[in-house]
Amino acid sequence: MPPSVQKRREKQKAELRSELVEAAHKLVQEEGYEGLTIRKLAKRVGYAPMSVYSYFADKQDILFALAEDAFETLARRIEEHSSDDPIEALRAVMTEYAAFGLGNPNEYRTVFMTEKTRPPEGRSFQEMHEANPAMKALITRVEACVAAGKLQGDPRAIATMLWAVGHGTISLLITFPFYPFGDPYAFVKRMCDFQMAALSTQNVPPLTETPVNC
């Protein structure tokens, strides 16, 4: 096959996959996890279900594609909000994460609160974590805080703890909407302030004895 033909086919395949991921985002936003099916996805883009299966083996593969796309979107939003103050730059990560989750509750619940039982074919969970642009942005800003003497300890451990608190907070706000949290964004800020204050008083050790590449 001539290189030009091969390149054109690869481009068409990438464009169709992107179209499918965008359609999946909209399905999830409108109907939640239950509304995301191969048949509905195929119907939305005007293709036969078997065409979708050539890109995604099952619903789990679609969820991974949605997660990766969501992390890329989140990373772009984070990069749009920088600050000369490393602590404020770090707070911006949590603010954008909260805005993404609270602004897209169905998608957040589907993408970030659905168990992933296996990685996509040919990849590992570790590879996916290391390639996550949003986590890279979070770790980079934690590293800046450590370099400036604002925080102490292992950057990945600090980033993971911040993520855990942020995810827990947003999950609660989404799944318990009638609990009197007050203004959701104000509550997120309070939780962020609480976590930052706690972290600033200690030297955070690594999560595991085995070093992990950031």
C-alpha positions as CSV (number, residue, x, y, z in Angstrom):
1,M,0.0,0.0,0.0
2,P,1.5,3.4,-1.0
3,P,2.5,5.6,2.0
4,S,0.1,8.3,1.0
5,V,-2.9,5.9,1.0
6,Q,-1.8,4.4,4.4
7,K,-1.5,7.9,5.9
8,R,-4.9,8.9,4.6
9,R,-6.5,5.8,6.0
10,E,-4.8,6.4,9.4
11,K,-6.1,10.0,9.4
12,Q,-9.6,8.8,8.6
13,K,-9.5,6.2,11.3
14,A,-8.3,8.8,13.9
15,E,-11.0,11.3,12.8
16,L,-13.7,8.6,13.2
17,R,-12.4,7.6,16.6
18,S,-12.4,11.2,17.7
19,E,-16.0,11.6,16.4
20,L,-17.0,8.5,18.4
21,V,-15.4,9.8,21.6
22,E,-17.1,13.2,21.2
23,A,-20.5,11.4,20.7
24,A,-19.8,9.2,23.8
25,H,-19.2,12.3,25.9
26,K,-22.5,13.8,24.8
27,L,-24.4,10.5,25.5
28,V,-22.9,10.3,29.0
29,Q,-23.7,14.0,29.7
30,E,-27.3,13.5,28.6
31,E,-28.1,10.0,29.8
32,G,-25.3,9.0,32.2
33,Y,-23.5,5.6,32.3
34,E,-26.7,3.6,31.5
35,G,-27.2,5.6,28.3
36,L,-23.7,4.7,27.0
37,T,-24.1,1.7,24.7
38,I,-22.4,0.6,21.5
39,R,-25.8,0.6,19.7
40,K,-26.7,4.1,20.8
41,L,-23.2,5.4,20.1
42,A,-23.4,3.9,16.6
43,K,-26.8,5.4,15.9
44,R,-25.6,8.8,17.0
45,V,-22.8,8.9,14.5
46,G,-24.7,7.2,11.8
47,Y,-22.6,4.0,11.6
48,A,-23.3,0.3,12.0
49,P,-22.6,-1.1,15.5
50,M,-19.9,-3.4,14.0
51,S,-18.0,-0.3,12.8
52,V,-17.8,0.9,16.5
53,Y,-16.5,-2.5,17.6
54,S,-13.6,-2.0,15.3
55,Y,-12.5,0.9,17.5
56,F,-13.7,-0.2,20.9
57,A,-14.0,-3.8,22.1
58,D,-16.7,-3.0,24.6
59,K,-18.0,-0.3,27.0
60,Q,-15.0,-0.6,29.2
61,D,-12.8,0.5,26.3
62,I,-15.0,3.5,25.7
63,L,-14.8,4.5,29.3
64,F,-11.0,4.5,29.1
65,A,-11.1,6.7,25.9
66,L,-13.5,9.1,27.7
67,A,-11.2,9.2,30.8
68,E,-8.1,9.9,28.7
69,D,-9.9,12.6,26.7
70,A,-11.3,14.2,29.9
71,F,-7.8,14.3,31.5
72,E,-6.5,16.0,28.4
73,T,-9.3,18.6,28.6
74,L,-8.6,19.1,32.3
75,A,-4.9,19.5,31.7
76,R,-5.6,22.2,29.1
77,R,-7.9,24.0,31.5
78,I,-5.2,23.8,34.3
79,E,-2.5,25.3,32.0
80,E,-4.7,28.3,31.3
81,H,-4.5,29.2,34.9
82,S,-1.0,29.8,36.1
83,S,0.4,32.0,38.8
84,D,3.8,33.2,40.0
85,D,2.8,32.0,43.5
86,P,3.3,28.2,43.5
87,I,0.6,27.7,46.1
88,E,-2.0,29.6,44.1
89,A,-1.0,27.8,41.0
90,L,-1.6,24.5,42.9
91,R,-4.9,25.7,44.1
92,A,-5.9,26.4,40.5
93,V,-5.5,22.7,39.8
94,M,-8.0,21.8,42.5
95,T,-10.4,24.6,41.4
96,E,-10.4,23.5,37.7
97,Y,-10.9,19.8,38.8
98,A,-13.9,20.9,40.9
99,A,-15.3,23.0,38.1
100,F,-15.0,20.1,35.7
101,G,-16.7,17.6,38.0
102,L,-19.5,19.9,39.3
103,G,-20.1,21.2,35.8
104,N,-20.4,17.7,34.3
105,P,-21.8,15.5,37.1
106,N,-23.0,12.7,34.8
107,E,-19.7,12.5,33.0
108,Y,-17.7,12.8,36.2
109,R,-19.7,9.9,37.8
110,T,-19.3,7.8,34.7
111,V,-15.7,8.5,33.9
112,F,-14.2,8.8,37.4
113,M,-16.5,6.8,39.6
114,T,-16.9,3.7,37.5
115,E,-14.6,0.8,38.3
116,K,-12.0,0.0,35.6
117,T,-11.4,-3.8,35.9
118,R,-8.8,-4.1,33.2
119,P,-6.6,-1.8,31.0
120,P,-7.1,-1.5,27.3
121,E,-5.4,-4.2,25.2
122,G,-1.7,-3.7,24.8
123,R,-1.4,-1.2,27.7
124,S,-1.0,-1.3,31.5
125,F,-2.6,0.8,34.2
126,Q,0.9,2.0,35.1
127,E,1.5,3.3,31.6
128,M,-1.8,5.1,31.6
129,H,-1.2,6.7,35.0
130,E,2.3,7.9,33.9
131,A,0.9,9.3,30.6
132,N,-2.0,11.2,32.4
133,P,-1.5,14.9,31.5
134,A,-3.7,16.2,34.3
135,M,-1.7,14.2,36.9
136,K,1.5,15.4,35.4
137,A,0.3,19.0,35.7
138,L,-0.7,18.4,39.3
139,I,2.7,16.8,40.2
140,T,4.6,19.6,38.4
141,R,2.9,22.3,40.5
142,V,3.4,20.3,43.7
143,E,7.1,20.1,42.7
144,A,7.2,23.9,42.4
145,C,5.8,24.2,45.9
146,V,8.4,21.8,47.2
147,A,11.2,23.7,45.4
148,A,9.9,27.0,46.9
149,G,9.8,25.5,50.4
150,K,6.0,25.8,50.7
151,L,5.5,22.0,51.0
152,Q,7.9,19.2,52.0
153,G,8.1,15.6,50.9
154,D,7.5,13.4,48.0
155,P,5.6,15.3,45.2
156,R,3.7,12.3,43.9
157,A,2.5,11.4,47.4
158,I,1.4,15.0,48.0
159,A,-0.3,15.1,44.6
160,T,-2.1,11.8,45.3
161,M,-3.3,13.0,48.7
162,L,-4.7,16.2,47.1
163,W,-6.4,14.2,44.4
164,A,-7.9,11.8,46.9
165,V,-9.4,14.7,48.9
166,G,-10.5,16.5,45.8
167,H,-12.1,13.4,44.3
168,G,-13.8,12.5,47.6
169,T,-15.2,16.0,48.0
170,I,-16.6,16.2,44.4
171,S,-18.0,12.7,44.6
172,L,-19.9,13.6,47.8
173,L,-21.2,16.8,46.3
174,I,-22.5,14.9,43.3
175,T,-23.9,11.9,45.0
176,F,-25.4,13.7,48.0
177,P,-26.9,16.8,46.4
178,F,-29.4,17.4,49.3
179,Y,-26.9,17.4,52.1
180,P,-26.4,20.9,53.4
181,F,-22.8,21.5,52.2
182,G,-23.6,25.1,51.4
183,D,-22.3,26.6,48.2
184,P,-20.5,23.7,46.5
185,Y,-17.6,25.7,45.3
186,A,-17.1,27.4,48.6
187,F,-17.1,23.9,50.2
188,V,-14.4,22.7,47.7
189,K,-12.3,25.8,48.7
190,R,-12.7,25.0,52.4
191,M,-11.6,21.4,51.8
192,C,-8.6,22.6,49.7
193,D,-7.6,25.1,52.4
194,F,-7.9,22.4,55.0
195,Q,-5.8,20.0,53.1
196,M,-3.1,22.5,52.2
197,A,-2.8,23.6,55.8
198,A,-2.4,20.0,56.9
199,L,0.2,19.2,54.3
200,S,2.2,22.4,55.1
201,T,2.9,21.1,58.6
202,Q,4.5,17.8,57.7
203,N,7.2,16.1,55.5
204,V,5.2,13.7,53.4
205,P,6.9,10.4,52.7
206,P,6.5,8.4,49.4
207,L,3.5,6.2,49.1
208,T,5.5,3.1,48.5
209,E,9.0,1.9,49.1
210,T,9.6,1.4,45.4
211,P,10.3,4.7,43.6
212,V,7.7,5.7,41.0
213,N,8.6,7.8,37.9
214,C,6.7,11.1,37.9
